[in-house]
Amino acid sequence: MAELNAEMELPGKTPLDRVLDFVRTLEAGGGADGIRPFLSEDFILVEAPHLLAPEGSTRTLEQMLAGADQSAQVVADQKFEIRRTTCEAGRVVVEADWSATSMMNLKYWDAGETIRARTSSVFEVRDGRIVSQDSYDCYFTGA
């Protein structure tokens, strides 16, 4: 664990740097092992209601890591085009255009189709680790 802490607290790494590194790791298909060093033990993800989760969702660290490992069965070639970022102390806001290829038939997309969304996420970073993410995703459907 000390090794992970040393890695996360490298000099010159701001909360914005940590979040953007996290996003790039997701984009590269990092899975649980890839994203784990970025997340605190008490990490929580809150997703506002959206097309794929009409009730929204709240996930713990364990649920987030399990989902990261399962995501390769659902999507491939994730891409985040960062549109804008804002950082104040440990709070980082990222607005991005997200896309991925569906690996299976889903309600609104067939396997092989590109899923697109505009997303905004608010991250809280403490001691070099992401402690929370509130995500607001707007998925595009149709042509």
Protein Blocks (a to p, Z undefined) as FASTA:
>chain_A
ZZmmmmmmgghiafklmmmmmmmmmmnonojmlmmmmpcfkbccdddddfklmnopaddf
klmmmmmmmmmmmpghiacddfbdcdehjbccdddddddddfbdcfkbcehiacdddddd
ddddeehiafbdcddddddedZZ
